[in-house]
Amino acid sequence: MDIGQRFELSETLSKASTLENGATTYYSRDEAEMAQLGRTQILKRNWGFWSILGLNCTIMVTWEYVLIVFTSGLENGGSAGLIWGYLIIWLGIICVFITMAELASMAPSSGGQYHWVFILAPRSMRKGLSFLTGWLTTIGWQATVTGPDGAIHMSEEIHNASTVVPWTLLASTILSGLFGFGMLIAILFCLDLEAAMSSPEEFSFVKVYLQATNSTTLTATVLMFVIISLTCATISCLAATSRMIWSFARDRGLPGWQVLSQVESRTAIPDVCIAFTTAIACALALINIGSTVVFTSIISFSVNALYLPYLLCAVLLLWRRCTGAITESREKLPQTPNQDGIQLAWGPWRIAGWPGILVNVLGIVYLTVITFFSFWPAVTPVTSVTMNYSAAVFGLVAVFGMVYYFVHASKTYCGPVMERGA
């Protein structure tokens, strides 16, 4: 029985059996877990393991991204630097998303990072930290070109989310990493390294394919597949981004949350958020016409805005697991959340003991290094064109968010809205 069949069997059993928790009987694991998070089911659960795995792998666009950016790594580290750099980053990403998978199993919510920060942070800081995390993640997803945590934000539309989402994060990271590594090896095998190292700025993957095939037709065919793949990734990104925006709007963290939190009654899809996300994406794309520097700075900002919330979540989880603040089983928790304080319990997917702590620590180290250097220019000498302005963009977004929070959002945003209470 393969992994997909096991998930299908699990879905069938969860629908056929009841989960009794106190006086209430829930007819699926998802319903019981939503109740413990204080949520009611609003969106339809139409996604299973294979469909969400496809969406997440599509969003990650790993092999496509290797094609686009390999010349930068080639110029800075040569072929050996490309190989070892790729392997180190791949290992770091796996550690990060094992940590995110544990959190997704604990609290399978479309809000993802800001929801986890709220339940993990000290009580005196949870509201402010949760808002800042939600603000950065929402803006970061709007500006992103790739997001490996897309499955997290689709959690409330996935059957058996507390197990399917973690396995999806791990499987998509491994599969995409393998595809990307294979593509990297193929490029280096076909590349004229001597010519590329002498003038790396003149090389692109199109030239590599033309050099390898000696055929304009075959090269154009490959380019067509890359364009189709990136188009599919854009559509998948819109799906995940719209759910993130909808979730944060549902919890009253965004301006215009009354409109953005609406869900179309017939399809149970946040159509307003989908339209809003599409409009913003189109507007951001137009910036490149006026200024490549500004557009590049916005894309660089998305790395900062997504990785800092990952880092905060990972640090808080490490603190909670090392202090023994997380209960071993959800069965020991009440059927609805305690409004006065958050009670933590591990989900069905976790790495217990010291291996889990080690993975957690490695993820934090990786995120710290990547986040720090993501604010720096990619090349030297630094000019007005090559300067990385993401620090300025990040500062503006963070300051605007804090001003909005203290002026207005602090009165409406109280963390994840408890639609069910004790």
Secondary structure, DSSP 4 states (H G I P E B T S, - for coil): --HHHHHHHHHHHHHHS-EEETTEEESSHHHHHHHHTT----S---B-HHHHHHHHHHHH-HHHHHHHHHHHHHHHHHHHHHHHHHHHHHHHHHHHHHHHHHHHHH---TTTHHHHHHHHS-TTTHHHHHHHHHHHHHHHHHH-S--TTHHHHTGGGBTTHHHHHHHHHHHHHHHHHHHHHHHHHHHHHHS-HHHHHHSGGG--HHHHHHHHH--HHHHHHHHHHHHHHHHHHHHHHHHHHHHHHHHHHHTT-STTHHHHT--BTTTTB-HHHHHHHHHHHHHHHHHHHH-HHHHHHHHHHHHHHHHHHHHHHHHHHHHHHHTT-SBS-GGGS-SS--TTS---B--S----HHHHHHHHHHHHHHHHHHHHHTTS-SSSS--TTT---HHHHHHHHHHHHHHHIIIIIHHH--SS--SS--
